């Protein structure tokens, strides 16, 4: 019963966030183009929500200049990832990507069937193997619980809202 109420609470929280982001998105559309802007914002929002889960992880990581780590380049990381993915009952272990960044960062993308985890250069060079295992387990738990989809939606809506806001700013200059 407790698990169900937590899932319901999380669902309602996510729904509220999406409605708020959608309202902001529609408001920006209205400011830019009136009622027609709301229709375009709604159409664009629905289109993005339909397409975004199908964006391949390789395309996403190419935007971050990420490079696919092969099992030959990082055998220990792949072995750990395979074991953690099996424990999480994922259909396939996530691919690993190297991100050339001096910020310690890791993030996961994709679905449970086609997922990937990006690991920054700083993260790989600073953390111990135990800490890397914890980071990988954390990212795999995001994949297992479908958090990646919600985070992807939120990120895309945020980027579009920012783009529309900048467009509106420059239109009124």
C-alpha positions as CSV (number, residue, x, y, z in Angstrom):
1,X,0.0,0.0,0.0
2,X,2.8,2.4,0.8
3,X,4.5,1.7,-2.5
4,X,1.3,2.4,-4.4
5,X,0.7,5.7,-2.5
6,X,4.3,6.8,-3.3
7,X,3.9,5.9,-7.0
8,X,0.6,7.9,-7.1
9,X,2.2,10.8,-5.3
10,X,5.2,10.7,-7.8
11,X,2.8,10.5,-10.7
12,X,0.8,13.5,-9.5
13,X,3.9,15.5,-8.8
14,X,5.2,14.7,-12.3
15,X,1.9,15.6,-13.8
16,X,1.8,18.9,-12.0
17,X,5.3,19.7,-13.2
18,X,4.4,18.9,-16.8
19,X,1.3,21.1,-16.5
20,X,3.3,24.0,-15.1
21,X,5.9,23.7,-17.8
22,X,3.2,23.4,-20.5
23,X,1.5,26.5,-19.1
24,X,4.8,28.4,-19.3
25,X,5.4,27.1,-22.8
26,X,1.9,28.1,-23.9
27,X,2.2,31.5,-22.3
28,X,5.4,32.2,-24.2
29,X,3.6,31.0,-27.4
30,X,0.7,33.4,-26.6
31,X,3.1,36.3,-26.1
32,X,4.9,35.6,-29.3
33,X,1.9,34.8,-31.6
34,X,-1.4,35.1,-29.7
35,X,-3.9,32.3,-29.7
36,X,-2.2,30.8,-32.7
37,X,1.0,30.6,-30.7
38,X,-0.8,28.6,-28.0
39,X,-1.8,26.1,-30.7
40,X,1.7,25.9,-32.1
41,X,3.1,25.5,-28.6
42,X,0.7,22.7,-27.9
43,X,1.3,21.0,-31.2
44,X,5.1,21.3,-30.8
45,X,4.9,20.0,-27.2
46,X,2.9,16.9,-28.1
47,X,5.2,16.2,-31.0
48,X,8.2,16.5,-28.8
49,X,6.7,14.2,-26.1
50,X,5.9,11.6,-28.8
51,X,9.4,11.7,-30.5
52,X,11.8,12.3,-27.6
53,X,11.7,8.7,-26.2
54,X,12.9,7.4,-29.6
55,X,15.9,9.6,-29.9
56,X,18.9,7.3,-30.0
57,X,21.5,7.7,-27.2
58,X,24.3,8.0,-29.8
59,X,22.6,11.2,-31.2
60,X,22.2,12.7,-27.7
61,X,25.8,12.0,-26.8
62,X,27.1,13.4,-30.1
63,X,25.7,16.7,-29.0
64,X,28.0,16.6,-26.0
65,X,30.9,15.4,-28.1
66,X,30.8,12.1,-26.3
67,X,32.6,9.0,-27.6
68,X,31.4,5.5,-27.2
69,X,33.6,3.5,-24.8
70,X,34.2,0.0,-26.1
71,X,34.5,-3.0,-23.9
72,X,38.2,-3.2,-25.0
73,X,38.8,0.4,-23.8
74,X,37.1,0.0,-20.4
75,X,36.7,-3.7,-19.6
76,X,36.2,-3.2,-15.9
77,X,33.5,-0.5,-16.3
78,X,31.7,-2.7,-18.8
79,X,31.9,-5.7,-16.5
80,X,30.5,-3.7,-13.6
81,X,27.8,-2.2,-15.8
82,X,26.7,-5.6,-17.0
83,X,26.5,-6.9,-13.4
84,X,24.5,-3.9,-12.2
85,X,22.2,-4.0,-15.2
86,X,21.5,-7.7,-14.5
87,X,20.7,-7.0,-10.9
88,X,18.3,-4.3,-12.0
89,X,16.6,-6.7,-14.5
90,X,17.3,-4.4,-17.4
91,X,16.8,-6.2,-20.8
92,X,20.2,-4.9,-22.0
93,X,23.2,-3.2,-20.2
94,X,23.6,0.4,-21.1
95,X,26.4,1.6,-23.4
96,X,29.0,3.8,-21.8
97,X,30.1,7.1,-23.3
98,X,33.2,9.2,-22.5
99,X,32.4,12.9,-22.1
100,X,35.3,15.3,-22.5
101,X,34.5,17.6,-19.6
102,X,36.4,18.8,-16.6
103,X,33.2,18.9,-14.6
104,X,32.4,15.7,-12.6
105,X,29.2,14.6,-14.3
106,X,27.3,11.5,-15.2
107,X,23.9,11.1,-16.8
108,X,21.8,8.4,-18.4
109,X,19.6,8.6,-21.5
110,X,17.4,6.2,-23.5
111,X,15.0,3.5,-22.5
112,X,15.5,0.3,-20.6
113,X,16.0,-1.5,-24.0
114,X,18.3,1.1,-25.5
115,X,20.1,3.1,-22.9
116,X,23.5,4.7,-22.3
117,X,25.4,6.4,-19.5
118,X,27.8,9.3,-20.1
119,X,30.8,9.6,-17.8
120,X,32.9,12.8,-17.8
121,X,36.7,12.8,-17.9
122,X,36.9,14.4,-14.5
123,X,34.6,11.7,-13.0
124,X,36.7,8.9,-14.5
125,X,40.0,10.4,-13.3
126,X,39.0,11.6,-9.8
127,X,36.6,9.0,-8.4
128,X,37.8,5.6,-7.0
129,X,36.4,2.4,-8.5
130,X,34.0,2.1,-5.5
131,X,32.7,5.6,-6.2
132,X,32.3,4.8,-9.9
133,X,30.3,1.7,-9.0
134,X,28.0,3.9,-6.9
135,X,27.6,6.4,-9.7
136,X,26.9,3.6,-12.3
137,X,24.4,2.0,-9.9
138,X,22.7,5.4,-9.4
139,X,22.4,6.0,-13.1
140,X,21.2,2.4,-13.8
141,X,18.5,2.9,-11.1
142,X,17.3,6.0,-13.1
143,X,17.0,3.8,-16.2
144,X,15.3,1.0,-14.3
145,X,12.6,3.3,-12.9
146,X,12.0,5.2,-16.1
147,X,13.2,8.5,-14.6
148,X,15.2,9.1,-17.8
149,X,12.0,9.7,-19.7
150,X,10.7,12.3,-17.3
151,X,14.1,14.0,-17.1
152,X,14.3,14.1,-20.9
153,X,10.9,15.6,-21.2
154,X,11.7,18.3,-18.6
155,X,15.0,19.1,-20.3
156,X,13.4,19.4,-23.8
157,X,10.6,21.6,-22.6
158,X,13.0,23.7,-20.7
159,X,15.2,24.2,-23.7
160,X,12.3,25.0,-26.0
161,X,10.8,27.5,-23.4
162,X,14.2,29.2,-23.2
163,X,14.5,29.3,-27.0
164,X,11.0,30.8,-27.3
165,X,11.8,33.3,-24.5
166,X,14.9,34.4,-26.3
167,X,12.9,34.7,-29.6
168,X,10.4,36.9,-27.9
169,X,13.1,39.0,-26.4
170,X,14.7,39.6,-29.7
171,X,11.3,40.2,-31.4
172,X,10.6,43.1,-29.0
173,X,14.0,44.8,-29.3
